[in-house]
Amino acid sequence: MEKRLNIALLAGGNSSEREIALQSAAQIYEALDKERYNIFLIDLNHRDWSYTATDGTTWQVDKNDFSITVKGEKTLFDYALILIHGTPGEDGKLQGYLEMMEIPFSSCSMTSSVITFDKMTTKRTLEGKVNLAREVFLRRGESYDAAAIIEKLGLPLFVKPNASGSSFGVTRVTQAEQLDEAIRLAFTESTEVLIEECITGREMGCGVMVVGGKEYLFPITEIIAKNDFFDYEAKYTAGMSDEITPADITEEVKCELNRMTLEAYRTCRCSGVVRVDFIVTEEGKPYFIELNSIPGMSGGSIVPKQAREMGLSLGKIYDLIIEDTYRK
């Protein structure tokens, strides 16, 4: 690319993950090559899309042509680098706008984002291609039989919002009397709830990126949470989890995790860098948990640690993504 691109680094968002997304964007802003790109950090907060200049003044993005005008000088953005976890960055809404505006961007397409943000849709898409936990699916307002759910899935089990991230609203249920409250909590984050059997084993995070026709399988990370599971506190509080990269696993398990990671990436038609999470049972059988189409990029996040382990800087990762997607 000879042209110096005007890049909108889109941050924040409207979900419970807003603060984490702002941290991710701040780290990527520092990693990007300022000699190569003109970078504008844009905070999206519902209808308010704003850029704060170095002097502290704030300017609004013109959504009619995806531009900003600062002190009379108009800048049209050539490219969008999306670092928003949750809505509207991970659920396809922002991608739909950018696709209509014919603005290239760094993450999965609108279609892929819709599929991967919705846990039940992801599972149905991957059925027969990866190992999946059994589940019960509930919509808000539907009646359910708690005893029948427990009889089908056993205890413990997990109750999750169908469309949410960072483990907001997720409960590990160990006793029958906890189920109703866990379902109520999950419905505070999503209009649909997924109840899954608990697969016991070791949790693995697998970063992957396909750019320029080349596959990048990042070193696998084992996540050992100090809590009952890898919840919000374990994810984002220092010392609440141990993350071992590369994971101490057999070559056979590593190959199967790599195979399933690429299978999930390609079947869900992903692009850019994503993270696929699994539980590996004592017998060495991996079960798919979820696919993060815009994984965390803050200082404590898993993918940046994996990148460092393989000798790839975050700046280089996004150089590759930007070059690949802008050319397309």
N, C-alpha and C positions, 0 to 999 in steps of 0.2 A: 504494500500500500504506500503510494507516494504522497497522497493527500493526508494532511494533518486533520484527523477526525475530531469533530465536536461530539463528545460523548456525554450523554445524560446518564449519570450513575443514580439509578432509582432506588430509594431507600425508604425505610419506615413501614408504611402500610397501615391497615385498619384492624389488625387482629391482635390477639394476646401476645403474639410473637414480635410486636413492633420494636421493643427495645433491643432484642437480640438482632433483629434485622439492621437496626441503626449501627450496632457494634460491628456486624459483618461488613457493612458498606464502608465504615470508617477504616477498617483494616485493608480492604481492597483499594480504597482511594490512595492510601499510603504506598501500596504495592505497585500501582500503575505507573507507567513511564510518562512523566509530565513533558518530556521532550518530544514524545511521539503523539500525544493526545492532548486536546483541550478538554479538561474534565470538569463537569458541573455536577455537584452533589445535590440531587433534587429529593426533597422530603415529601412523600405522598401521605397525606392524612385525610382520608375521605375525599371531598372535592377540592381540598386545598393542596395544590402541587406547587411547592415554593423552593426557590434558590436563595440562599443567604450569602451575600458577597462578603469579602474579607473585612469590609468596614462595618459589617453588622446589619446592613440594609437588606431587606427581603424583597424578592421579585417573584411574581407569579408566572407560571408556565402558561403560554397560550396553547390550549388543547386543540384549537382549530388547525394549527399547522405544526404543532410540537416545537415550539420555539420559546425563547425568552428575550425580552428587550430590557437591557440594563443601561440606564442613563442615555437613552435614545439610540443605543446600538443594538440592533436585532441579531440574534444568533439562532440559526436553524440547526437542530440536532441531526447528525448523520446516523447516530447509532444509540441504542439503549442497552445499558448493562444493568440487568435486573438483580438486585440483592434484597428482595422482599420475600420473607417467609410468610406463609399464610396468604390471606386475601389482601390486595388484588394481584399479588405477584406470582403466587404459586398455584392458583386455581384457574388460570387461563383468561381472566378478565382483562388484565393489562396486555397480555399477548394479543388478544382480539383487537384491542384498540390499535396497537402498533402494526399489526398485519393490515388493518384497514388503511392506516396512514403510510403503508409501504416503508416502514422504518425497520431495518434489520436489528435483531436483538440477540442476547447471549444465551437465553435459556431454551427450554423445550417449547414447542409450538403450542398454540391455544388448545388444539385437540389433545395432544399428549398431556398437557398440564391438567385439563379437565379429568382425564382418565386417572392420572397418578395422584391427584389430590383427594379423590374420592376412594377411600379404602376398599369399599365393597366392589366398585367398578374395577379397581386394580386387580383384585383377587379373581374376579370373573374373567378378566382379560388374560391372566396368567395361568388359569386353570389348565392342568395337564402338562404344564411346562416347568413348574417349580412345585416343591412340596408346600402345602398350605394347611394351617390349622382349621379345624371345623369351627363354624360360627352360627350365631343367630343374629338376624338383622331386624331392627325395630325402627319404625317411624314415629315421630311425635304424635301423640293422641291415640296410638294403637294400644289395645290391651295386650297383656302378656301373662304367661303363667310361670312364675319364678321357679316353682318346683320342677316343672317340665324342662326349663332351661338347664337347671342344675343336673337333672337326671340325664340330659343329653350330653352336656359338656363336662360334667364333673366339677370338682373343686380342687385347687383354686382355679379361677378363670379371670379373664381380663375384660373390663368394660371400657370402651373407647368411643369418643365422638367419631362419626364417620368421616368428617372433613375438618381436621384441625391438626396442629403440629406441636412440637416441643413437649409432648405428653400432657398438655393442658386437658383437664377433664378425664384423665385416665386413672382407673382404679384397679388394683389387684384385689379381687374378692376371695377371701379365704373361708368365710362363714356365710351360710344361707341368708342370715338376717342383714347382711351388708349389701345385698344385691339391689334392693329398691333404691337406696340412697346413692349407690354408684351409678345407676341408670339416670336418676334425677340430675346428678352432677354432670354426666356426659351430655345431657340435653341442654345444659347451659352454654355449651360450646358449639353445638350442631343440632340441626333438626332431625338427624338420623343417628342411630347408635349401633355399634358393632360389638357383639359379645362373643369372645373367642375362648376356646379351650386354652389352658396354659401349657405351652410346650416347655419342658424343663431342659435346660442346657446352658451353653455358653453363648453370650451375645457377640456377634461379629458385625462390624461396619465395613462395607466394601465400596471404596470410591472408584469411579469409572468415568472415562471421557473418550468419545470418539470424535476426532477432528481430522480433517484432511484425509479421510479414509484410513487413519491409523488408530488402533485401539490402545488406550492407556489404562491398564489395570493397576490401580494403586495398591501399595502394601496393605494387607488386611489388618484391621485393628480389633483386638478383643476388648470389650467394654465390661469392666467389673464394677458394678454399682455398689455403693455402701448401703443404699436403701433397698427396699424389696425388689425394685426394678429400676431401669434407667429413666427416672422421672425428671421433671423440670429441675429440681434441686440437684440431682446427681449430674445432670447435663451441664449446668451453668454455675455451680458453686465449687470453687477450688477445694480439692481434697475429698469430695464426695463420690468420686469414682476413680478407678485406675484404668488407664487406657494404654494397652500394650501394643506397640507397633514395631515390627510386624508380630502378628499373633503367633503363639507357640502351638502350631497345628501340624498335622501330618501333610505330606505332599498331596495325598489323595483327597483330604478334606479341602485343602487350598484349591486344587483343580476343580472340585465340584462347586465350591463357592464362586470361583471365577466364571465357570460355565453358566451358573444360574444368574449371576450378576449381569453378564452380557445378554443372556436370554431375556431378562426383565427389561434391560435398556432397549434392546432392539424390538421386542414385542410391543412395548409401550411407546415406541417411536420417539425415544428421548433424543435430546441433543444437548451440547454443553457438558458440564461436569455435574454428576449426580452421585448420591450415596444410597446404596441398597443395604438394608439391615436384615440379618438372619439370626435365628437361634440354632445352634448346632447341638444335637442331642448327644448323650453319653456314647451312643453307638456310632457317632460321626455323621448323622443324617441332618443336613441343613433344612430349616423351615423358613420360608420368606416371612418377614414381619411387615416391612413397608419400604417404599421408594421415596426418597427426598429429592424432588426435582431441582430445588434451590437449597442445597445443604448449607449449614452454618459455616461462616468464614471468619468468625471472631477469633481472638487470640487462643481461646481454649477449645476451639472446634476440632473435629476429627480430621476432616479432609486437609486442612492446612498442615497438620502434623504428618499425615501420610505423604503429602507433597514434599515436605522437607526430607523425609526418610528416603524418598526416591531421587533426591537432588533436583527437584523441580520447584522453582519459586512461584508464588502466587501470581506475580507479574507476568512470568512466562506462560503460565496456564491461560491467563486471560488474553495475552498477546495471540496465542494459538487460536483461542475461541473467536476473538474479534476478527482476526484475519480470515478464518474459515467462513464465518457467518456473514461478514460484510461482503465478501467476494460472491457468495451465493445470491 
